[in-house]
Amino acid sequence: MNHPRTALSVNLNKVALVRNTRHLGIPSVTRAATLCLQAGAQGITVHPRPDARHIRADDVHELSALVKAWPGAEYNIEGNPFHNLMDFVRALRPHQCTFVPDSEGQFTSDHGWDLARDAERVRPLIAEARALGVRVSLFMDADAAAMPLARAVGADRVELYTEPYAAAHGGPDQAVQIARFAAAAQAALDAGLGVNAGHDLNQANLADFLRAVPGVQEVSIGHALISDALEQGYERTVQAYLRAIASAASAQS
């Protein structure tokens, strides 16, 4: 699906994490998704981990049904294809699946695929997902040399792991990190890949990133956006992120 600007996909893992501390069903993950989509978000992302510490299997299925009621909205399921991700891909056929090389107990995603090592393992699973009509994005570090490898294993897109940029934002290394990400994105585009991005993007650093990094089709934002929503509400928060995206698009036009 095409959007005129970078699409905003809201990651709802942290909503589920809060809900799971009690047995009351609140806050509701599906209600959060509804409010975000009503506010203008173009997609919903979840990362169901094998230990179900936040998003659970029933959430994944309920959100799939919800997103189908929103024409033009996209559903992105992230995870390790060697753990539980492919079960969801086979059952639900989301618009996109993002392969992430996390270990089972990993606290949060903190590195991309090493395709020199893992290419032959992921290749058949990428092919299977694509045969089901599911777009495949690979979670990757900002390494320009790795982008042709991602294309060679059959991926449609890469999601650039943006924590190094976020950590450097506002400091002396920001320009160096921006250059790395811009080069990686351009290498991905040159290889015929689409470009997504995510991890620690927030209201303060998002527009700067999108102004400098070419061709970003989607950003997946969870922790910062849900944290902002605790203070501002979902509608105001989503609209603030959409304004940041719009301001970057205006600067590029």
NORDAPE-V226095 format. One record per residue. RES is the residue in one letter. PSI is psi in whole degrees, -180 to 180 (NA if undefined). NEAR is the number of other ideal C-beta (glycine too) atoms within 12 Angstrom. Layout:
RES|PSI|NEAR  RES|PSI|NEAR
//
This chain:
M|141|21  N|138|12  H|145|24  P|-23|15  R|176|28  T|129|40  A|144|39  L|117|45  S|124|48  V|122|49  N|123|48  L|13|49  N|-42|39  K|-27|31  V|-45|39  A|-35|36  L|-44|29  V|-46|24  R|-40|28  N|-8|23  T|-14|15  R|-179|10  H|36|7  L|-9|10  G|12|19  I|145|16  P|151|27  S|127|21  V|-41|37  T|-36|31  R|-42|23  A|-44|41  A|-44|41  T|-46|28  L|-38|29  C|-42|42  L|-39|33  Q|-33|20  A|-9|28  G|-1|28  A|143|44  Q|-5|37  G|168|43  I|136|49  T|142|51  V|152|49  H|84|46  P|114|43  R|157|34  P|-29|23  D|-2|21  A|36|23  R|-15|22  H|-93|33  I|131|41  R|167|28  A|-40|25  D|-31|19  D|-44|37  V|-42|40  H|-42|24  E|-39|29  L|-34|45  S|-45|33  A|-39|20  L|-49|29  V|-32|37  K|-22|21  A|0|18  W|91|26  P|132|10  G|-19|19  A|150|33  E|150|37  Y|125|44  N|121|51  I|123|49  E|158|46  G|176|41  N|122|34  P|-12|37  F|-1|21  H|-105|26  N|-4|29  L|-45|41  M|-27|29  D|-42|23  F|-39|38  V|-44|37  R|-38|20  A|-37|20  L|-21|32  R|63|23  P|169|39  H|-38|34  Q|143|44  C|140|49  T|116|52  F|122|48  V|131|43  P|47|31  D|150|31  S|166|18  E|-39|16  G|16|12  Q|137|19  F|-49|13  T|160|26  S|133|35  D|14|19  H|157|22  G|-177|39  W|144|39  D|93|20  L|-18|31  A|-28|17  R|-39|14  D|1|28  A|-47|24  E|-23|16  R|-40|19  V|-23|38  R|-51|25  P|-30|19  L|-36|33  I|-46|36  A|-40|19  E|-47|23  A|-44|37  R|-36|25  A|-25|15  L|1|22  G|19|17  V|126|35  R|139|34  V|125|44  S|139|47  L|128|48  F|118|45  M|146|46  D|162|34  A|72|38  D|106|28  A|-36|26  A|-21|19  A|-13|35  M|-43|36  P|-31|24  L|-38|31  A|-39|45  R|-38|28  A|-28|20  V|-2|35  G|6|29  A|151|43  D|-38|32  R|168|42  V|147|50  E|114|49  L|129|55  Y|108|39  T|5|44  E|-41|29  P|-38|31  Y|-47|41  A|-40|33  A|-30|20  A|-14|24  H|131|29  G|-1|16  G|-177|15  P|-19|9  D|4|16  Q|-45|22  A|-39|17  V|-44|19  Q|-42|32  I|-42|30  A|-41|20  R|-48|29  F|-38|45  A|-42|29  A|-41|25  A|-43|40  A|-43|38  Q|-38|24  A|-38|30  A|-46|42  L|-43|26  D|-30|19  A|-5|29  G|18|19  L|151|36  G|162|34  V|123|42  N|171|48  A|150|49  G|152|48  H|109|40  D|17|33  L|145|45  N|-178|31  Q|-31|32  A|-31|19  N|-8|35  L|-50|38  A|-41|30  D|-41|29  F|-49|43  L|-29|42  R|-33|24  A|-24|31  V|121|37  P|146|26  G|21|30  V|117|43  Q|-28|39  E|139|42  V|136|46  S|118|48  I|128|49  G|-71|41  H|-52|30  A|-42|33  L|-44|44  I|-35|35  S|-44|20  D|-39|29  A|-26|34  L|-30|18  E|-36|14  Q|-13|19  G|158|19  Y|-45|31  E|-53|22  R|-39|21  T|-50|32  V|-43|35  Q|-33|25  A|-41|30  Y|-38|44  L|-35|33  R|-39|22  A|-42|33  I|-43|38  A|-38|24  S|-36|22  A|-41|29  A|-39|21  S|-37|15  A|-27|16  Q|-15|19  S|NA|10
//
